[in-house]
Amino acid sequence: MVWVAVGSAVIGLGLALAVLRLRADRLPAARLVLTTGVVGALFGAFVTRTALGDPGVATTLFGAGTVAVALLSLLLRPHRVRRSAPA
C-alpha cells in the first residue's frame, strides 16, 4: 500500500512537471501545479482502490494518473489571442 502511494505521488509529480514544461505560459504558479499533480494522483489512487477494492498496482496507478491529468487540465487558462490595435 505504501509503495502504491509513493508510486502515485511520483506519477503525479512527473505529470505536473511535464505540463509545466509544455504549457507554462497558460498555467498559474508552479507551486500550485506541482501540488495539484501530487494531490490529484494520491486522490485518484484512493478513489480507485475504494471503488474497485484491490484492483492491483497497475490499475491503481492508472486511476491515479487519470485523476491527476483531469485536475491538472482544470488549471489551464484559455489561450489569449493578441490583437493589434486598429490603424
N, C-alpha and C positions, 0 to 999 in steps of 0.2 A: 504494500500500500504506500509506503514512504517513497519507494522508487517511482511509482506512478505519479505521485505528486511532484517529485523533483523533475521527472521527465516532462510532465505537462508544463511546469514552470519554465523549463528550458525551451520548449516549443513556443510558448507564448512570448518569451524574450526574443527568440530568433525571428518570429513573425513581426514583432514590433520593430526590431532593428531593420528588417527588410523593408517594411513600409516606410520607415523614416528615411531610408536611403533613396527609395524610389519616388516618394511624394512629400518630401519635407516642406515644400512651398505651400501645400494645401492642408497641413496639419497644425494643431496647436503646439504647445511646448513639448519638447522631447521627453521631459519627465512624466508628463501625463500620458503620453503614448506608450512609454515603456511600462508604466504601472498598469495601464488598461490591458496591455497584452498579457502580462503575467497573471493578473487577477482574473481576466477573462478565461484564460486556459485552465486555471485552477477551478473556477466555477464550472466550466464545461466538463472537466473530469468528474467533479462532484455530481453534476446533473446526469451524466452518462451512467455512472455507477449506481446512482439512486434509481434511475428509470429502468435499467436493464439488469440490475442485480450485480453479478460478477461476470461481465462480458468478455474479459480478457484484456491484456495490456494493449494490444493493437487497437481494439475498438475504443477503449477508454481514451487513448492518446488521439485518435481520430476525432472523437467528440470534443476533446479539449481544444484541438486546433480549429475545429469548425466554429465553436463559440468565440474563440479569440479573434478569428477573422471577422466574424459578424460584428463584434464590439468595436474592433479597430475601424471597420468601414463606417461606423456611425460618427467617428471623429473627423472624417474628411469634409472639408469645406468645398463649396461649389467653385468651379474654375471661373475666375473673373476674366472677362474679355476687356482689354483696354481699347477704348475708342478714342480716336483722335478728335480734337476739337474741330468743329466746322469752320471753314475759312471765311 
